[in-house]
Amino acid sequence: MVQSSTQTTDQSRTSWSFNRRTQYTNFEAHLVSGALGAEISGVDISKPLSEEVVADLRQALLDHLVIFFRDQKLEPAQQIAFSRQFGELDEHDFVKGMEGYPELIRLVREADEEGMNFGGVWHSDVTHMEQPALGSVLYAVDVPPFGGDTLFANQYLAYETLSPGMKKMLDGLTAVHSAEGPFGPQGRSKSNWKNMQVETSDKALIEVEHPVVRTHPETGRKGLFVNGTFTLRFKGWTGAESEPLLKFLFSHASQEAFTCRFRWQRGSVAFWDNRSVMHFALNDYNGYRREMLRSTIAGDRPY
Ligand SMILES: [Fe+2]
């Protein structure tokens, strides 16, 4: 008999065999969900940190995939200095940086804006680049009284819960990515994100290739590496052939059991590992203003 269940995953396998430390030398980590995410307490990230604290935070990022801080007060230069302790910073190809701080982009939605928000599709950042970001640091400057949460999804779990047959097929596949969807001449930024300094350009049509299954350069774990913003199709497949499998993978990879959800307050910071998570910005705060600052740490070529 063919099993008709639409359940794609054995839910009991979603928080297993995952090293989630809570005690570090210099701080504690409070888990946000069974799948990923931890709030770090006891670190003021506005100040220069010792090598030991930076190493511990880096370990926490690898253990939890996304780490959160509360009640921080960051000037632009301090956010840049914090982020630089984890690597070189990238400037965004299509969103202009802040005056005097090209490595910081302002993600703002004014109270009177309608339409799609920035980041409102499950995605990893900047996978249109040959070397997509290691991670992003997002700082909440202004938040709505409710809504505007960000969701994160663990892409190790997304891969590990697939069947052996699907894994085998995906292991040999390459995906084609570009920034055409958001930033191409007909991209979403044409009619959205009016208060951000976004440009559309033919540059967004440039295609790059990444493996569909990515080996994390620091943990050695495999994760799914396709996303709804930048992935166009599989290499050697047509768009029409690719679409059903991509659709399945996007929905599989963002299912509830793989996620955590972060409620922002003014001064909250999220720092995610862009190599092992996807994220999604909820658009449920019409009539209110939200402003975030993002810095992006340069990554390496996926393999
Ligand atoms: Fe994003």
py3Dmol code that shows the C-alpha trace and the ligand (Angstrom):
import py3Dmol

protein = """\
ATOM      1  CA  MET A   1       0.000   0.000   0.000  1.00  0.00           C
ATOM      2  CA  VAL A   2       1.279   3.451  -0.873  1.00  0.00           C
ATOM      3  CA  GLN A   3       1.581   5.701   2.116  1.00  0.00           C
ATOM      4  CA  SER A   4      -0.584   8.735   1.566  1.00  0.00           C
ATOM      5  CA  SER A   5       0.718  10.830   4.410  1.00  0.00           C
ATOM      6  CA  THR A   6       1.938  14.275   3.388  1.00  0.00           C
ATOM      7  CA  GLN A   7       4.201  14.361   6.426  1.00  0.00           C
ATOM      8  CA  THR A   8       7.669  14.730   4.953  1.00  0.00           C
ATOM      9  CA  THR A   9       9.669  14.306   8.109  1.00  0.00           C
ATOM     10  CA  ASP A  10       9.870  12.124  11.175  1.00  0.00           C
ATOM     11  CA  GLN A  11       9.377  14.896  13.748  1.00  0.00           C
ATOM     12  CA  SER A  12      11.183  12.956  16.454  1.00  0.00           C
ATOM     13  CA  ARG A  13      14.393  13.369  14.476  1.00  0.00           C
ATOM     14  CA  THR A  14      14.393  17.138  14.426  1.00  0.00           C
ATOM     15  CA  SER A  15      16.432  17.974  17.523  1.00  0.00           C
ATOM     16  CA  TRP A  16      18.660  14.947  17.711  1.00  0.00           C
ATOM     17  CA  SER A  17      22.352  14.392  17.552  1.00  0.00           C
ATOM     18  CA  PHE A  18      22.975  18.081  17.623  1.00  0.00           C
ATOM     19  CA  ASN A  19      25.518  19.500  20.007  1.00  0.00           C
ATOM     20  CA  ARG A  20      23.733  22.395  21.700  1.00  0.00           C
ATOM     21  CA  ARG A  21      25.993  23.731  24.419  1.00  0.00           C
ATOM     22  CA  THR A  22      24.501  26.169  26.884  1.00  0.00           C
ATOM     23  CA  GLN A  23      27.536  26.969  29.041  1.00  0.00           C
ATOM     24  CA  TYR A  24      30.475  28.842  27.576  1.00  0.00           C
ATOM     25  CA  THR A  25      33.429  30.320  29.442  1.00  0.00           C
ATOM     26  CA  ASN A  26      32.198  33.894  29.150  1.00  0.00           C
ATOM     27  CA  PHE A  27      28.426  33.678  28.730  1.00  0.00           C
ATOM     28  CA  GLU A  28      25.354  31.500  28.754  1.00  0.00           C
ATOM     29  CA  ALA A  29      23.261  30.461  25.784  1.00  0.00           C
ATOM     30  CA  HIS A  30      19.497  30.046  26.225  1.00  0.00           C
ATOM     31  CA  LEU A  31      17.971  27.848  23.541  1.00  0.00           C
ATOM     32  CA  VAL A  32      15.144  29.408  21.556  1.00  0.00           C
ATOM     33  CA  SER A  33      13.803  26.232  19.935  1.00  0.00           C
ATOM     34  CA  GLY A  34      14.672  22.566  19.594  1.00  0.00           C
ATOM     35  CA  ALA A  35      15.952  23.099  16.075  1.00  0.00           C
ATOM     36  CA  LEU A  36      18.224  26.137  16.335  1.00  0.00           C
ATOM     37  CA  GLY A  37      18.771  29.553  17.869  1.00  0.00           C
ATOM     38  CA  ALA A  38      20.124  30.707  21.219  1.00  0.00           C
ATOM     39  CA  GLU A  39      19.974  33.943  23.142  1.00  0.00           C
ATOM     40  CA  ILE A  40      23.347  34.959  24.541  1.00  0.00           C
ATOM     41  CA  SER A  41      23.412  36.743  27.874  1.00  0.00           C
ATOM     42  CA  GLY A  42      26.255  38.581  29.510  1.00  0.00           C
ATOM     43  CA  VAL A  43      28.046  40.086  26.514  1.00  0.00           C
ATOM     44  CA  ASP A  44      28.081  43.784  25.617  1.00  0.00           C
ATOM     45  CA  ILE A  45      28.905  43.664  21.927  1.00  0.00           C
ATOM     46  CA  SER A  46      29.374  47.425  21.606  1.00  0.00           C
ATOM     47  CA  LYS A  47      32.820  47.040  23.212  1.00  0.00           C
ATOM     48  CA  PRO A  48      35.887  45.385  21.680  1.00  0.00           C
ATOM     49  CA  LEU A  49      35.842  41.722  22.734  1.00  0.00           C
ATOM     50  CA  SER A  50      38.763  39.544  23.786  1.00  0.00           C
ATOM     51  CA  GLU A  51      39.934  36.848  21.373  1.00  0.00           C
ATOM     52  CA  GLU A  52      38.564  34.278  23.795  1.00  0.00           C
ATOM     53  CA  VAL A  53      35.054  35.768  23.780  1.00  0.00           C
ATOM     54  CA  VAL A  54      35.085  36.061  19.984  1.00  0.00           C
ATOM     55  CA  ALA A  55      36.150  32.409  19.700  1.00  0.00           C
ATOM     56  CA  ASP A  56      33.350  31.390  22.094  1.00  0.00           C
ATOM     57  CA  LEU A  57      30.765  33.408  20.145  1.00  0.00           C
ATOM     58  CA  ARG A  58      31.969  31.809  16.939  1.00  0.00           C
ATOM     59  CA  GLN A  59      31.542  28.397  18.553  1.00  0.00           C
ATOM     60  CA  ALA A  60      28.064  29.366  19.740  1.00  0.00           C
ATOM     61  CA  LEU A  61      27.181  30.402  16.194  1.00  0.00           C
ATOM     62  CA  LEU A  62      28.306  26.984  14.926  1.00  0.00           C
ATOM     63  CA  ASP A  63      26.421  25.194  17.726  1.00  0.00           C
ATOM     64  CA  HIS A  64      23.141  27.128  17.405  1.00  0.00           C
ATOM     65  CA  LEU A  65      23.273  28.529  13.814  1.00  0.00           C
ATOM     66  CA  VAL A  66      21.780  31.830  14.893  1.00  0.00           C
ATOM     67  CA  ILE A  67      22.580  33.729  18.083  1.00  0.00           C
ATOM     68  CA  PHE A  68      20.661  36.625  19.567  1.00  0.00           C
ATOM     69  CA  PHE A  69      21.566  39.472  21.899  1.00  0.00           C
ATOM     70  CA  ARG A  70      19.192  41.778  23.771  1.00  0.00           C
ATOM     71  CA  ASP A  71      19.403  45.386  24.934  1.00  0.00           C
ATOM     72  CA  GLN A  72      22.483  46.381  22.960  1.00  0.00           C
ATOM     73  CA  LYS A  73      23.285  49.993  22.064  1.00  0.00           C
ATOM     74  CA  LEU A  74      25.232  50.138  18.836  1.00  0.00           C
ATOM     75  CA  GLU A  75      26.428  53.126  16.890  1.00  0.00           C
ATOM     76  CA  PRO A  76      27.110  52.266  13.224  1.00  0.00           C
ATOM     77  CA  ALA A  77      30.871  52.156  13.846  1.00  0.00           C
ATOM     78  CA  GLN A  78      30.352  49.766  16.773  1.00  0.00           C
ATOM     79  CA  GLN A  79      28.217  47.380  14.717  1.00  0.00           C
ATOM     80  CA  ILE A  80      30.912  47.372  12.036  1.00  0.00           C
ATOM     81  CA  ALA A  81      33.638  46.786  14.638  1.00  0.00           C
ATOM     82  CA  PHE A  82      31.685  43.892  16.203  1.00  0.00           C
ATOM     83  CA  SER A  83      31.072  42.271  12.823  1.00  0.00           C
ATOM     84  CA  ARG A  84      34.696  42.675  11.694  1.00  0.00           C
ATOM     85  CA  GLN A  85      35.834  40.490  14.564  1.00  0.00           C
ATOM     86  CA  PHE A  86      34.348  37.574  12.598  1.00  0.00           C
ATOM     87  CA  GLY A  87      35.749  38.419   9.165  1.00  0.00           C
ATOM     88  CA  GLU A  88      35.937  40.956   6.370  1.00  0.00           C
ATOM     89  CA  LEU A  89      32.688  42.753   5.560  1.00  0.00           C
ATOM     90  CA  ASP A  90      30.938  42.776   2.193  1.00  0.00           C
ATOM     91  CA  GLU A  91      29.211  45.755   0.628  1.00  0.00           C
ATOM     92  CA  HIS A  92      25.849  44.876  -0.919  1.00  0.00           C
ATOM     93  CA  ASP A  93      25.768  44.769  -4.729  1.00  0.00           C
ATOM     94  CA  PHE A  94      22.339  46.393  -5.030  1.00  0.00           C
ATOM     95  CA  VAL A  95      21.539  48.146  -1.740  1.00  0.00           C
ATOM     96  CA  LYS A  96      23.583  51.266  -1.121  1.00  0.00           C
ATOM     97  CA  GLY A  97      25.304  51.449   2.244  1.00  0.00           C
ATOM     98  CA  MET A  98      24.783  54.237   4.773  1.00  0.00           C
ATOM     99  CA  GLU A  99      26.533  57.544   4.261  1.00  0.00           C
ATOM    100  CA  GLY A 100      30.027  57.125   5.672  1.00  0.00           C
ATOM    101  CA  TYR A 101      29.412  53.420   6.445  1.00  0.00           C
ATOM    102  CA  PRO A 102      29.233  51.528   3.127  1.00  0.00           C
ATOM    103  CA  GLU A 103      29.299  48.157   4.950  1.00  0.00           C
ATOM    104  CA  LEU A 104      25.988  48.908   6.714  1.00  0.00           C
ATOM    105  CA  ILE A 105      22.660  48.730   4.905  1.00  0.00           C
ATOM    106  CA  ARG A 106      19.484  50.216   6.284  1.00  0.00           C
ATOM    107  CA  LEU A 107      16.432  47.957   5.995  1.00  0.00           C
ATOM    108  CA  VAL A 108      13.549  50.293   6.571  1.00  0.00           C
ATOM    109  CA  ARG A 109       9.813  50.102   6.058  1.00  0.00           C
ATOM    110  CA  GLU A 110       7.869  53.240   6.855  1.00  0.00           C
ATOM    111  CA  ALA A 111       4.440  53.209   8.495  1.00  0.00           C
ATOM    112  CA  ASP A 112       2.696  54.225   5.268  1.00  0.00           C
ATOM    113  CA  GLU A 113       4.352  51.572   3.079  1.00  0.00           C
ATOM    114  CA  GLU A 114       2.421  48.717   1.580  1.00  0.00           C
ATOM    115  CA  GLY A 115       3.397  45.779  -0.579  1.00  0.00           C
ATOM    116  CA  MET A 116       6.074  43.230  -0.082  1.00  0.00           C
ATOM    117  CA  ASN A 117       8.679  43.686   2.614  1.00  0.00           C
ATOM    118  CA  PHE A 118      12.427  43.186   2.186  1.00  0.00           C
ATOM    119  CA  GLY A 119      13.359  39.594   3.069  1.00  0.00           C
ATOM    120  CA  GLY A 120       9.784  38.287   2.957  1.00  0.00           C
ATOM    121  CA  VAL A 121      10.678  35.035   1.187  1.00  0.00           C
ATOM    122  CA  TRP A 122      12.576  32.106   2.743  1.00  0.00           C
ATOM    123  CA  HIS A 123      16.174  32.734   1.690  1.00  0.00           C
ATOM    124  CA  SER A 124      19.863  32.818   2.475  1.00  0.00           C
ATOM    125  CA  ASP A 125      21.546  36.170   1.908  1.00  0.00           C
ATOM    126  CA  VAL A 126      23.313  37.103  -1.316  1.00  0.00           C
ATOM    127  CA  THR A 127      23.640  33.624  -2.861  1.00  0.00           C
ATOM    128  CA  HIS A 128      23.836  35.437  -6.221  1.00  0.00           C
ATOM    129  CA  MET A 129      27.496  35.982  -5.265  1.00  0.00           C
ATOM    130  CA  GLU A 130      30.242  33.469  -6.040  1.00  0.00           C
ATOM    131  CA  GLN A 131      31.181  33.675  -2.388  1.00  0.00           C
ATOM    132  CA  PRO A 132      27.932  34.229  -0.461  1.00  0.00           C
ATOM    133  CA  ALA A 133      28.084  35.699   3.023  1.00  0.00           C
ATOM    134  CA  LEU A 134      29.376  33.759   6.026  1.00  0.00           C
ATOM    135  CA  GLY A 135      26.718  35.489   8.055  1.00  0.00           C
ATOM    136  CA  SER A 136      24.797  38.661   8.710  1.00  0.00           C
ATOM    137  CA  VAL A 137      24.431  40.807  11.808  1.00  0.00           C
ATOM    138  CA  LEU A 138      21.073  42.558  12.083  1.00  0.00           C
ATOM    139  CA  TYR A 139      20.479  45.286  14.672  1.00  0.00           C
ATOM    140  CA  ALA A 140      17.004  46.569  15.527  1.00  0.00           C
ATOM    141  CA  VAL A 141      16.857  50.367  15.549  1.00  0.00           C
ATOM    142  CA  ASP A 142      13.083  50.782  15.461  1.00  0.00           C
ATOM    143  CA  VAL A 143      10.482  48.027  15.833  1.00  0.00           C
ATOM    144  CA  PRO A 144       6.698  47.892  15.520  1.00  0.00           C
ATOM    145  CA  PRO A 145       4.673  47.283  18.732  1.00  0.00           C
ATOM    146  CA  PHE A 146       3.831  43.830  17.393  1.00  0.00           C
ATOM    147  CA  GLY A 147       4.847  41.776  14.377  1.00  0.00           C
ATOM    148  CA  GLY A 148       7.934  42.000  12.188  1.00  0.00           C
ATOM    149  CA  ASP A 149       9.417  38.832  13.699  1.00  0.00           C
ATOM    150  CA  THR A 150      12.117  36.940  11.811  1.00  0.00           C
ATOM    151  CA  LEU A 151      12.014  33.171  11.339  1.00  0.00           C
ATOM    152  CA  PHE A 152      15.096  31.015  10.873  1.00  0.00           C
ATOM    153  CA  ALA A 153      15.303  27.442   9.561  1.00  0.00           C
ATOM    154  CA  ASN A 154      18.051  24.858  10.138  1.00  0.00           C
ATOM    155  CA  GLN A 155      19.297  23.600   6.767  1.00  0.00           C
ATOM    156  CA  TYR A 156      21.324  20.731   8.246  1.00  0.00           C
ATOM    157  CA  LEU A 157      18.044  19.269   9.488  1.00  0.00           C
ATOM    158  CA  ALA A 158      16.458  19.952   6.114  1.00  0.00           C
ATOM    159  CA  TYR A 159      19.101  17.795   4.440  1.00  0.00           C
ATOM    160  CA  GLU A 160      19.442  15.114   7.097  1.00  0.00           C
ATOM    161  CA  THR A 161      15.705  14.351   7.148  1.00  0.00           C
ATOM    162  CA  LEU A 162      15.494  13.618   3.427  1.00  0.00           C
ATOM    163  CA  SER A 163      15.294  10.029   2.218  1.00  0.00           C
ATOM    164  CA  PRO A 164      18.484   8.242   1.117  1.00  0.00           C
ATOM    165  CA  GLY A 165      17.190   8.301  -2.470  1.00  0.00           C
ATOM    166  CA  MET A 166      16.568  12.054  -2.507  1.00  0.00           C
ATOM    167  CA  LYS A 167      19.892  12.754  -0.791  1.00  0.00           C
ATOM    168  CA  LYS A 168      21.706  10.698  -3.384  1.00  0.00           C
ATOM    169  CA  MET A 169      20.144  12.634  -6.246  1.00  0.00           C
ATOM    170  CA  LEU A 170      20.695  16.054  -4.649  1.00  0.00           C
ATOM    171  CA  ASP A 171      24.309  15.269  -3.727  1.00  0.00           C
ATOM    172  CA  GLY A 172      25.182  15.319  -7.425  1.00  0.00           C
ATOM    173  CA  LEU A 173      23.190  18.429  -8.380  1.00  0.00           C
ATOM    174  CA  THR A 174      24.286  21.995  -8.973  1.00  0.00           C
ATOM    175  CA  ALA A 175      21.924  24.955  -8.769  1.00  0.00           C
ATOM    176  CA  VAL A 176      21.984  28.188 -10.745  1.00  0.00           C
ATOM    177  CA  HIS A 177      21.446  31.401  -8.760  1.00  0.00           C
ATOM    178  CA  SER A 178      21.069  35.072  -9.672  1.00  0.00           C
ATOM    179  CA  ALA A 179      19.730  38.276  -8.154  1.00  0.00           C
ATOM    180  CA  GLU A 180      17.231  38.806 -10.974  1.00  0.00           C
ATOM    181  CA  GLY A 181      14.124  38.207  -8.815  1.00  0.00           C
ATOM    182  CA  PRO A 182      14.713  41.064  -6.384  1.00  0.00           C
ATOM    183  CA  PHE A 183      17.190  43.301  -8.220  1.00  0.00           C
ATOM    184  CA  GLY A 184      16.883  42.625 -11.998  1.00  0.00           C
ATOM    185  CA  PRO A 185      15.485  45.250 -14.394  1.00  0.00           C
ATOM    186  CA  GLN A 186      11.969  43.877 -13.700  1.00  0.00           C
ATOM    187  CA  GLY A 187      12.772  42.871 -10.123  1.00  0.00           C
ATOM    188  CA  ARG A 188      10.659  43.209  -6.981  1.00  0.00           C
ATOM    189  CA  SER A 189      12.589  46.316  -5.944  1.00  0.00           C
ATOM    190  CA  LYS A 190      10.923  48.178  -8.852  1.00  0.00           C
ATOM    191  CA  SER A 191       7.689  48.451  -6.916  1.00  0.00           C
ATOM    192  CA  ASN A 192       8.774  47.809  -3.326  1.00  0.00           C
ATOM    193  CA  TRP A 193      11.224  49.069  -0.676  1.00  0.00           C
ATOM    194  CA  LYS A 194      10.662  52.698  -1.659  1.00  0.00           C
ATOM    195  CA  ASN A 195      12.476  54.048   1.371  1.00  0.00           C
ATOM    196  CA  MET A 196      15.609  51.987   0.857  1.00  0.00           C
ATOM    197  CA  GLN A 197      18.443  52.815  -1.489  1.00  0.00           C
ATOM    198  CA  VAL A 198      18.057  49.869  -3.816  1.00  0.00           C
ATOM    199  CA  GLU A 199      19.077  49.778  -7.460  1.00  0.00           C
ATOM    200  CA  THR A 200      17.940  47.483 -10.215  1.00  0.00           C
ATOM    201  CA  SER A 201      20.534  46.542 -12.772  1.00  0.00           C
ATOM    202  CA  ASP A 202      21.472  44.167 -15.576  1.00  0.00           C
ATOM    203  CA  LYS A 203      24.228  43.042 -13.233  1.00  0.00           C
ATOM    204  CA  ALA A 204      21.525  41.084 -11.440  1.00  0.00           C
ATOM    205  CA  LEU A 205      21.173  38.805 -14.477  1.00  0.00           C
ATOM    206  CA  ILE A 206      24.625  37.308 -13.950  1.00  0.00           C
ATOM    207  CA  GLU A 207      24.237  33.633 -13.024  1.00  0.00           C
ATOM    208  CA  VAL A 208      26.418  31.721 -10.577  1.00  0.00           C
ATOM    209  CA  GLU A 209      26.459  28.023  -9.671  1.00  0.00           C
ATOM    210  CA  HIS A 210      26.456  26.471  -6.210  1.00  0.00           C
ATOM    211  CA  PRO A 211      26.110  22.871  -5.060  1.00  0.00           C
ATOM    212  CA  VAL A 212      22.564  22.014  -3.937  1.00  0.00           C
ATOM    213  CA  VAL A 213      24.029  20.261  -0.895  1.00  0.00           C
ATOM    214  CA  ARG A 214      26.703  22.332   0.781  1.00  0.00           C
ATOM    215  CA  THR A 215      29.363  21.067   3.175  1.00  0.00           C
ATOM    216  CA  HIS A 216      29.842  23.571   5.970  1.00  0.00           C
ATOM    217  CA  PRO A 217      33.490  24.674   5.907  1.00  0.00           C
ATOM    218  CA  GLU A 218      33.793  24.714   9.709  1.00  0.00           C
ATOM    219  CA  THR A 219      31.525  21.921  10.972  1.00  0.00           C
ATOM    220  CA  GLY A 220      31.820  19.549   8.015  1.00  0.00           C
ATOM    221  CA  ARG A 221      28.059  18.932   8.165  1.00  0.00           C
ATOM    222  CA  LYS A 222      26.013  18.852   4.996  1.00  0.00           C
ATOM    223  CA  GLY A 223      23.056  21.169   4.527  1.00  0.00           C
ATOM    224  CA  LEU A 224      20.593  22.118   1.821  1.00  0.00           C
ATOM    225  CA  PHE A 225      21.652  25.238  -0.048  1.00  0.00           C
ATOM    226  CA  VAL A 226      18.836  26.384  -2.329  1.00  0.00           C
ATOM    227  CA  ASN A 227      16.508  29.284  -1.603  1.00  0.00           C
ATOM    228  CA  GLY A 228      13.407  31.048  -2.861  1.00  0.00           C
ATOM    229  CA  THR A 229      14.994  34.419  -3.593  1.00  0.00           C
ATOM    230  CA  PHE A 230      18.046  33.569  -5.674  1.00  0.00           C
ATOM    231  CA  THR A 231      17.860  29.944  -6.895  1.00  0.00           C
ATOM    232  CA  LEU A 232      16.603  29.806 -10.497  1.00  0.00           C
ATOM    233  CA  ARG A 233      16.925  26.155 -11.542  1.00  0.00           C
ATOM    234  CA  PHE A 234      19.181  23.121 -11.478  1.00  0.00           C
ATOM    235  CA  LYS A 235      22.152  23.147 -13.806  1.00  0.00           C
ATOM    236  CA  GLY A 236      21.352  21.155 -16.953  1.00  0.00           C
ATOM    237  CA  TRP A 237      17.597  21.208 -16.161  1.00  0.00           C
ATOM    238  CA  THR A 238      14.995  23.587 -17.607  1.00  0.00           C
ATOM    239  CA  GLY A 239      13.177  25.998 -15.342  1.00  0.00           C
ATOM    240  CA  ALA A 240       9.959  24.019 -15.786  1.00  0.00           C
ATOM    241  CA  GLU A 241      11.698  20.763 -14.851  1.00  0.00           C
ATOM    242  CA  SER A 242      13.352  22.356 -11.836  1.00  0.00           C
ATOM    243  CA  GLU A 243      10.289  24.077 -10.452  1.00  0.00           C
ATOM    244  CA  PRO A 244       8.444  21.133  -8.836  1.00  0.00           C
ATOM    245  CA  LEU A 245      11.550  19.823  -7.061  1.00  0.00           C
ATOM    246  CA  LEU A 246      12.609  23.308  -5.925  1.00  0.00           C
ATOM    247  CA  LYS A 247       9.094  23.911  -4.655  1.00  0.00           C
ATOM    248  CA  PHE A 248       9.245  20.692  -2.656  1.00  0.00           C
ATOM    249  CA  LEU A 249      12.683  21.555  -1.255  1.00  0.00           C
ATOM    250  CA  PHE A 250      11.664  25.089  -0.221  1.00  0.00           C
ATOM    251  CA  SER A 251       8.623  23.801   1.606  1.00  0.00           C
ATOM    252  CA  HIS A 252      10.477  20.853   3.148  1.00  0.00           C
ATOM    253  CA  ALA A 253      13.340  23.112   4.275  1.00  0.00           C
ATOM    254  CA  SER A 254      11.128  25.660   6.004  1.00  0.00           C
ATOM    255  CA  GLN A 255       8.769  23.340   7.875  1.00  0.00           C
ATOM    256  CA  GLU A 256       7.896  24.333  11.434  1.00  0.00           C
ATOM    257  CA  ALA A 257      10.020  21.732  13.203  1.00  0.00           C
ATOM    258  CA  PHE A 258      13.207  23.134  11.675  1.00  0.00           C
ATOM    259  CA  THR A 259      12.552  26.730  12.703  1.00  0.00           C
ATOM    260  CA  CYS A 260      12.774  29.255  15.475  1.00  0.00           C
ATOM    261  CA  ARG A 261      11.099  32.635  15.593  1.00  0.00           C
ATOM    262  CA  PHE A 262      12.659  35.783  16.998  1.00  0.00           C
ATOM    263  CA  ARG A 263      10.629  38.604  18.508  1.00  0.00           C
ATOM    264  CA  TRP A 264      12.547  41.839  18.090  1.00  0.00           C
ATOM    265  CA  GLN A 265      12.856  44.637  20.600  1.00  0.00           C
ATOM    266  CA  ARG A 266      14.729  47.862  20.142  1.00  0.00           C
ATOM    267  CA  GLY A 267      18.420  46.999  20.641  1.00  0.00           C
ATOM    268  CA  SER A 268      18.047  43.307  19.745  1.00  0.00           C
ATOM    269  CA  VAL A 269      20.705  41.761  17.527  1.00  0.00           C
ATOM    270  CA  ALA A 270      20.563  38.575  15.460  1.00  0.00           C
ATOM    271  CA  PHE A 271      23.733  37.046  14.045  1.00  0.00           C
ATOM    272  CA  TRP A 272      23.080  34.099  11.733  1.00  0.00           C
ATOM    273  CA  ASP A 273      25.288  31.625   9.959  1.00  0.00           C
ATOM    274  CA  ASN A 274      24.220  32.153   6.369  1.00  0.00           C
ATOM    275  CA  ARG A 275      25.848  28.859   5.357  1.00  0.00           C
ATOM    276  CA  SER A 276      23.479  26.725   7.414  1.00  0.00           C
ATOM    277  CA  VAL A 277      20.220  28.674   7.849  1.00  0.00           C
ATOM    278  CA  MET A 278      17.541  30.300   5.776  1.00  0.00           C
ATOM    279  CA  HIS A 279      15.506  33.159   7.199  1.00  0.00           C
ATOM    280  CA  PHE A 280      12.195  34.878   6.565  1.00  0.00           C
ATOM    281  CA  ALA A 281      11.059  38.380   7.556  1.00  0.00           C
ATOM    282  CA  LEU A 282       7.364  38.500   8.460  1.00  0.00           C
ATOM    283  CA  ASN A 283       5.283  41.259   6.928  1.00  0.00           C
ATOM    284  CA  ASP A 284       2.531  41.664   9.525  1.00  0.00           C
ATOM    285  CA  TYR A 285       2.926  45.187  10.880  1.00  0.00           C
ATOM    286  CA  ASN A 286       1.262  47.480   8.354  1.00  0.00           C
ATOM    287  CA  GLY A 287       0.864  50.978   9.734  1.00  0.00           C
ATOM    288  CA  TYR A 288       4.053  50.801  11.801  1.00  0.00           C
ATOM    289  CA  ARG A 289       7.663  51.627  11.150  1.00  0.00           C
ATOM    290  CA  ARG A 290      10.530  49.144  11.325  1.00  0.00           C
ATOM    291  CA  GLU A 291      14.197  49.950  10.850  1.00  0.00           C
ATOM    292  CA  MET A 292      17.134  47.548  11.026  1.00  0.00           C
ATOM    293  CA  LEU A 293      20.817  47.861  10.198  1.00  0.00           C
ATOM    294  CA  ARG A 294      22.626  44.967   8.583  1.00  0.00           C
ATOM    295  CA  SER A 295      26.299  44.204   8.227  1.00  0.00           C
ATOM    296  CA  THR A 296      27.372  41.194   6.210  1.00  0.00           C
ATOM    297  CA  ILE A 297      30.463  39.082   6.826  1.00  0.00           C
ATOM    298  CA  ALA A 298      32.195  37.774   3.715  1.00  0.00           C
ATOM    299  CA  GLY A 299      32.050  34.031   3.107  1.00  0.00           C
ATOM    300  CA  ASP A 300      33.805  31.491   0.933  1.00  0.00           C
ATOM    301  CA  ARG A 301      32.938  29.531  -2.184  1.00  0.00           C
ATOM    302  CA  PRO A 302      30.429  26.769  -1.354  1.00  0.00           C
ATOM    303  CA  TYR A 303      31.518  23.152  -2.017  1.00  0.00           C
TER     304      TYR A 303
END
"""
ligand_1 = """\
1
LIG
Fe 18.004 38.262 4.345
"""
view = py3Dmol.view(width=600, height=400)
view.addModel(protein, "pdb")
view.setStyle({"model": 0}, {"cartoon": {"style": "trace"}})
view.addModel(ligand_1, "xyz")
view.setStyle({"model": 1}, {"stick": {}})
view.zoomTo()
view.show()
